[in-house]
Amino acid sequence: MRPINDTPLARDGKMLIVAYDHGLEHGPVDFEDVPESANPEHVFDVATHPAVTSLAVQKGLAEAYYPSYEDDVSLLAKLNGSTNLWMGEHDTAVNWSVDYAADVGADAIGFTMYAGSNHEVEIAEEFRQAQERAREHDMPVVMWSYPRGQGVKNDKKPGVIAYAARQALELGADVTKIKYPGSEEAMAHAVDVTGRTKVVMSGGSKRSDREFLTQVKEVIDVGGDGLAVGRNVFQRDHPERILDALEQVIFEESSVDTALAAMER
Ligand code: FBP
């Protein structure tokens, strides 16, 4: 296994992943505030910003759009995913194989794990197949670590988030993508228990520039490795400005005020 720092997924060990699988996971409702965000070309263009280390999309977008961007964007193939029209216990379909993702040009794979779901065992077995195949292709593995389902009473509880983060280390993910666990201390704990698996914060719903950047700064300050973000980028009228600021916080370890100033330049 190669150190993740030597792969296109990270720069100086840090990551800024743009996630754009919302059309599947949430539906077009996420694109209503900024209608051009429904156009994949718009978000692929956004992902050419030099601060972005990869773009996470499902198979359909990769097939249709990645050929035009393969020189400028690193592709993170989000292998599983499902709509939120599904009302059963949390589950997720594997929509493309690692081999096919490699054919399309993927540099890394992403996989959602619903720890605590009644389907956790099947999802873990699907993860095992994908993770081992990714090793053969020398592709890093990012786990969307989302504790959800009948076994999880509160998916925002710091201990539950830390447990899901630890699961990523135990199962062989190179990166765990976790929700903000509510405080800097709780994020520090999650980082502490994941060993050599890197930790990125999941962006979440849109917040003010300052609030969002402050949380990202906390992640970096406690030893986290970056961010995987969708709505806080593509739901902004000028996504390049927040990417300028995130570049400062994640890669330059700048203060939030310095990052906010970078947005104005
Ligand atoms: P956001 O930054 O918009 O939260 O995107 C990250 C992400 O994990 C996406 O990959 C995914 O579509 C979405 O969040 C899932 O959101 P939810 O937590 O509402 O299921």
Boltz pocket constraint, residues with backbone or C-beta under 6 A from the ligand:
constraints:
  - pocket:
      binder: B
      contacts: [[A, 19], [A, 20], [A, 21], [A, 22], [A, 25], [A, 26], [A, 144], [A, 202], [A, 203], [A, 204], [A, 205], [A, 228], [A, 229], [A, 230], [A, 231], [A, 232]]
      max_distance: 6.0
